[in-house]
Amino acid sequence: MPIKMTLAGANPNFPCEVMGNTPAEVWKLMSDLVLVLSVKKCGKCESDRVFPESRPVETDKGKKFMGFKWRCEECGSSLIVRQTEDGTIDVKWDEEWFTPERKEESASGPAI
């Protein structure tokens, strides 16, 4: 019989349920997601308007994979969420939030 568990409080903007066939399977799924879902605000501007983003990525060596990140709607910064070899995902906590260059800055030097 399937077992379902709700990750209450991990991130109120993105409620999540995990389902598995054994308590161990549900626990593993929950532990894989709880750190990813614990991101509640931007690490640069402190906004709580963060959302998950994904897109296909291809490296210069031809390797293809899905790229995952948390993106801030306010300042555009992002935090990498990586996928491991076994298919789980986790937050790359050893990296800071990345703020992309603005187009006007890259085209004509820093914006004033």
Buried (B, 14 or more C-beta within 10 A) or exposed (E): EEBEBEBEEBBEEBEBEBEBEEEEBBBBBBEBBBBBBEBEBBBBBEEEEBEBEEEEEEEEEEEEEEBBBBBBEBBBBBBBBBBEEEEBBBBEEEEEBBBEEEEEEEEEEEEE
